[in-house]
């Protein structure tokens, strides 16, 4: 069944650091790191991204007409040369069992539709008298990956194929499924088919839809059929993309709520693109990383870390272990943009026990000195404010801040009575 996802999911995804070429040993190492360093802060999902079924995947790039591993029903299976525990038809069950043994949850990426190689071979559909060629929409092909084609959901057998996939994933112990090539363009009938398949598989799963931009006009449909969906195309460690994210969050914040979370995409911090010749530490400055984490928290985006976690330095780990910031993401209410003035953008949210949260962002290229008047929160009394990244405290009628370029000051506020 579809997960209740009462709070934004938190975890790690292999794409930013290993692209199409992640291996079982790296997944296990990242899971172990999360269990030791992050689980107590709420991080729990370990997600294997794209091309896990391709023996010859080497980096972030896709091979045209790639060799893929399938079972007799046209369902993709892990490549054993990269995921040795999947041998003898065990699939991801052994790896999922290991992740579960650490007290974590396991997820996978899939592409919409059915493998084109299954269509060419006209393989049978499990639980159906129909075949792959009969249910395929061969004209509906992902624009950036040639492995799959869509399903024509008006044809008998199409729903059976999706049902067979999620029956398989439930047997593996999958807790999270990221379905790609489905939110842009918006494939409404296949989104509904995936939702039905999850509801019938007998295991609770988080459903994440990619890529963005998901259409804002479909917000109600998305909220009813998925737990999270991408607002943007792939988000990388580039200031212009982070600057643009403020606009997406301003548009989408009314639609964030229990069970359905608009998604800012992964957090590209730490060690990225490790299997490429241009592998590197994130291009974001420390101030930009604080801005990213503060915006993701105030907006209540899912938090999916993208770096290779065993390579984290102390600063990167501090981003992921700030319990106050995670509390905003997991437990605040009413996160919203309050105003924009020049290079300053202010967000606010309500906390528990009468607390308020205020984030003051400087999207400009020079230092910003200003004062925030809490009358914008309906507060006329004196306040006590604590900055959640530095611990700095102040009291008075307002909050005085000096904000570095591309930086943020993030406050927890209590009214003094």
Helices and strands as residue ranges (DSSP letters): E 10-13, H 15-18, H 24-37, G 39-41, E 45-48, G 84-86, H 93-101, E 105-111, E 114-115, H 116-121, H 132-135, E 136-141, E 148-151, H 158-172, E 176-180, H 188-199, E 206-209, G 216-218, H 219-225, E 228-230, H 239-252, G 253-255, E 261-263, E 271-272, E 280-281, H 286-299, E 303-305, G 309-311, H 314-320, H 323-331, E 333-341, E 344-350, E 356-362, E 368-373, G 374-377, E 383-387, E 393-396, E 398-403, E 408-415
